Amino acid sequence: MSVLPLVFTSGWASGINAYAVVLLLGLFGVTGVSADVPQTLQRPEVLIVAGVLFLCEAVADKIPYVDSAWDSVHTVIRPLAGAWVGALLAGHSGSLSDVAAGLVGGSTALASHTVKAGTRMAVNTSPEPFSNFVLSSAEDLGVAGVVSFAMFHPGAAAVVAAVLLAGGLLALVFLVSRIRRFLRRRAQRREERRMADRSP
């Protein structure tokens, strides 16, 4: 069976929370739930690092503005993680070339990361902090649910991931004007602070 649906799904999930993907896949492999998980992801040091970073993300992702800073740093990390996981899955199954899987996983992760980061910028325009917590929790549960589903039904999970990605990109198009206003206000506040610091 082709590993492409699992590569696509793990790429989508990596763009939202790469550490959760590595941790979940590794745990599925270690516990024997799935034989499709490469040994690299099951190594204890990989699981420990992924677990610690997942906890860091779980906290940072729920704090307004900290989440956007975290997303900025992860603009490179999440696509690379998606490419790495995709290449590992392909190398383990032998049904897809590592390069092709890396491209699929990385590009899907970049697309879903763009949706996540853009949506967070829009949410941060709201004065209350609860929307960040709710959205972050929904993302964590969504990643866990879709990746778990992909272990047993990779084709169906890939369809779910594709629908969520398309819906997210469509929502992002509608949120662009709100994000632009947010960025303008932030730049204006920085300029005001800079001017205030210069004044005696």
Contacts in CASP RR format, 6 or more apart in sequence:
PFRMAT RR
TARGET T0000
AUTHOR 0000-0000-0000
METHOD contacts of the structure
MODEL  1
MSVLPLVFTSGWASGINAYAVVLLLGLFGVTGVSADVPQTLQRPEVLIVA
GVLFLCEAVADKIPYVDSAWDSVHTVIRPLAGAWVGALLAGHSGSLSDVA
AGLVGGSTALASHTVKAGTRMAVNTSPEPFSNFVLSSAEDLGVAGVVSFA
MFHPGAAAVVAAVLLAGGLLALVFLVSRIRRFLRRRAQRREERRMADRSP
1 95 0 8 1.000
1 154 0 8 1.000
2 95 0 8 1.000
2 96 0 8 1.000
3 36 0 8 1.000
3 89 0 8 1.000
3 90 0 8 1.000
3 92 0 8 1.000
3 93 0 8 1.000
3 94 0 8 1.000
3 95 0 8 1.000
3 96 0 8 1.000
3 101 0 8 1.000
3 154 0 8 1.000
4 95 0 8 1.000
4 96 0 8 1.000
4 101 0 8 1.000
4 104 0 8 1.000
4 158 0 8 1.000
5 150 0 8 1.000
5 154 0 8 1.000
5 155 0 8 1.000
5 157 0 8 1.000
5 158 0 8 1.000
6 36 0 8 1.000
6 89 0 8 1.000
6 150 0 8 1.000
6 154 0 8 1.000
6 157 0 8 1.000
6 158 0 8 1.000
7 85 0 8 1.000
7 86 0 8 1.000
7 89 0 8 1.000
7 90 0 8 1.000
7 96 0 8 1.000
7 101 0 8 1.000
7 102 0 8 1.000
7 104 0 8 1.000
7 105 0 8 1.000
8 104 0 8 1.000
8 105 0 8 1.000
8 108 0 8 1.000
8 158 0 8 1.000
8 161 0 8 1.000
8 162 0 8 1.000
9 146 0 8 1.000
9 147 0 8 1.000
9 150 0 8 1.000
9 154 0 8 1.000
9 157 0 8 1.000
9 158 0 8 1.000
9 160 0 8 1.000
9 161 0 8 1.000
10 21 0 8 1.000
10 25 0 8 1.000
10 82 0 8 1.000
10 85 0 8 1.000
10 86 0 8 1.000
10 89 0 8 1.000
10 105 0 8 1.000
10 147 0 8 1.000
10 150 0 8 1.000
11 21 0 8 1.000
11 82 0 8 1.000
11 85 0 8 1.000
11 86 0 8 1.000
11 104 0 8 1.000
11 105 0 8 1.000
11 106 0 8 1.000
11 108 0 8 1.000
11 109 0 8 1.000
11 112 0 8 1.000
11 161 0 8 1.000
12 108 0 8 1.000
12 109 0 8 1.000
12 111 0 8 1.000
12 112 0 8 1.000
12 146 0 8 1.000
12 161 0 8 1.000
12 162 0 8 1.000
12 164 0 8 1.000
12 165 0 8 1.000
13 20 0 8 1.000
13 21 0 8 1.000
13 112 0 8 1.000
13 143 0 8 1.000
13 146 0 8 1.000
13 147 0 8 1.000
13 161 0 8 1.000
14 21 0 8 1.000
14 78 0 8 1.000
14 79 0 8 1.000
14 81 0 8 1.000
14 82 0 8 1.000
14 85 0 8 1.000
14 105 0 8 1.000
14 106 0 8 1.000
14 108 0 8 1.000
14 109 0 8 1.000
14 112 0 8 1.000
15 78 0 8 1.000
15 79 0 8 1.000
15 81 0 8 1.000
15 82 0 8 1.000
15 108 0 8 1.000
15 109 0 8 1.000
15 110 0 8 1.000
15 111 0 8 1.000
15 112 0 8 1.000
15 113 0 8 1.000
15 116 0 8 1.000
16 78 0 8 1.000
16 112 0 8 1.000
16 113 0 8 1.000
16 116 0 8 1.000
16 139 0 8 1.000
16 142 0 8 1.000
16 143 0 8 1.000
17 54 0 8 1.000
17 57 0 8 1.000
17 61 0 8 1.000
17 139 0 8 1.000
17 140 0 8 1.000
17 143 0 8 1.000
18 74 0 8 1.000
18 77 0 8 1.000
18 78 0 8 1.000
18 81 0 8 1.000
18 82 0 8 1.000
18 85 0 8 1.000
18 109 0 8 1.000
19 50 0 8 1.000
19 51 0 8 1.000
19 53 0 8 1.000
19 54 0 8 1.000
19 57 0 8 1.000
19 81 0 8 1.000
20 54 0 8 1.000
20 57 0 8 1.000
20 140 0 8 1.000
20 143 0 8 1.000
20 144 0 8 1.000
20 147 0 8 1.000
21 81 0 8 1.000
21 82 0 8 1.000
21 85 0 8 1.000
21 143 0 8 1.000
21 147 0 8 1.000
22 41 0 8 1.000
22 46 0 8 1.000
22 50 0 8 1.000
22 81 0 8 1.000
22 85 0 8 1.000
23 47 0 8 1.000
23 50 0 8 1.000
23 51 0 8 1.000
23 54 0 8 1.000
24 143 0 8 1.000
24 144 0 8 1.000
24 147 0 8 1.000
24 148 0 8 1.000
25 37 0 8 1.000
25 41 0 8 1.000
25 85 0 8 1.000
25 147 0 8 1.000
26 37 0 8 1.000
26 41 0 8 1.000
26 42 0 8 1.000
26 46 0 8 1.000
26 47 0 8 1.000
26 50 0 8 1.000
27 33 0 8 1.000
27 47 0 8 1.000
28 34 0 8 1.000
28 37 0 8 1.000
28 148 0 8 1.000
28 151 0 8 1.000
29 35 0 8 1.000
29 37 0 8 1.000
29 41 0 8 1.000
29 42 0 8 1.000
30 42 0 8 1.000
30 47 0 8 1.000
33 151 0 8 1.000
34 151 0 8 1.000
36 89 0 8 1.000
36 92 0 8 1.000
36 93 0 8 1.000
36 151 0 8 1.000
37 92 0 8 1.000
38 88 0 8 1.000
38 89 0 8 1.000
38 91 0 8 1.000
38 92 0 8 1.000
39 92 0 8 1.000
40 46 0 8 1.000
40 88 0 8 1.000
41 85 0 8 1.000
41 88 0 8 1.000
57 70 0 8 1.000
58 136 0 8 1.000
58 140 0 8 1.000
60 66 0 8 1.000
60 67 0 8 1.000
60 69 0 8 1.000
60 70 0 8 1.000
61 67 0 8 1.000
61 70 0 8 1.000
61 132 0 8 1.000
61 136 0 8 1.000
61 139 0 8 1.000
61 140 0 8 1.000
62 132 0 8 1.000
62 133 0 8 1.000
62 136 0 8 1.000
62 137 0 8 1.000
63 129 0 8 1.000
63 132 0 8 1.000
64 123 0 8 1.000
64 124 0 8 1.000
64 129 0 8 1.000
64 132 0 8 1.000
65 124 0 8 1.000
67 120 0 8 1.000
67 124 0 8 1.000
67 132 0 8 1.000
67 136 0 8 1.000
68 117 0 8 1.000
68 120 0 8 1.000
68 121 0 8 1.000
68 124 0 8 1.000
71 113 0 8 1.000
71 116 0 8 1.000
71 117 0 8 1.000
71 118 0 8 1.000
71 120 0 8 1.000
72 117 0 8 1.000
74 113 0 8 1.000
75 113 0 8 1.000
75 117 0 8 1.000
78 109 0 8 1.000
78 110 0 8 1.000
78 113 0 8 1.000
79 105 0 8 1.000
79 106 0 8 1.000
79 107 0 8 1.000
79 109 0 8 1.000
79 110 0 8 1.000
79 113 0 8 1.000
80 106 0 8 1.000
81 109 0 8 1.000
82 102 0 8 1.000
82 105 0 8 1.000
82 106 0 8 1.000
82 108 0 8 1.000
82 109 0 8 1.000
83 102 0 8 1.000
83 103 0 8 1.000
83 105 0 8 1.000
83 106 0 8 1.000
83 109 0 8 1.000
84 102 0 8 1.000
85 105 0 8 1.000
86 101 0 8 1.000
86 102 0 8 1.000
86 104 0 8 1.000
86 105 0 8 1.000
86 106 0 8 1.000
87 98 0 8 1.000
87 99 0 8 1.000
87 101 0 8 1.000
87 102 0 8 1.000
89 101 0 8 1.000
90 96 0 8 1.000
90 97 0 8 1.000
90 98 0 8 1.000
90 100 0 8 1.000
90 101 0 8 1.000
90 102 0 8 1.000
91 98 0 8 1.000
91 101 0 8 1.000
108 161 0 8 1.000
108 165 0 8 1.000
111 165 0 8 1.000
111 169 0 8 1.000
112 165 0 8 1.000
114 169 0 8 1.000
114 172 0 8 1.000
115 165 0 8 1.000
115 168 0 8 1.000
115 169 0 8 1.000
115 171 0 8 1.000
115 172 0 8 1.000
116 139 0 8 1.000
118 172 0 8 1.000
118 175 0 8 1.000
118 179 0 8 1.000
119 135 0 8 1.000
119 168 0 8 1.000
119 171 0 8 1.000
119 172 0 8 1.000
119 175 0 8 1.000
120 132 0 8 1.000
120 135 0 8 1.000
121 175 0 8 1.000
121 179 0 8 1.000
121 182 0 8 1.000
121 183 0 8 1.000
122 175 0 8 1.000
122 178 0 8 1.000
122 179 0 8 1.000
122 182 0 8 1.000
123 131 0 8 1.000
123 132 0 8 1.000
123 135 0 8 1.000
124 132 0 8 1.000
124 182 0 8 1.000
125 178 0 8 1.000
125 179 0 8 1.000
125 181 0 8 1.000
125 182 0 8 1.000
146 157 0 8 1.000
146 160 0 8 1.000
146 161 0 8 1.000
146 164 0 8 1.000
147 157 0 8 1.000
149 156 0 8 1.000
149 157 0 8 1.000
149 160 0 8 1.000
150 157 0 8 1.000
150 158 0 8 1.000
150 161 0 8 1.000
END
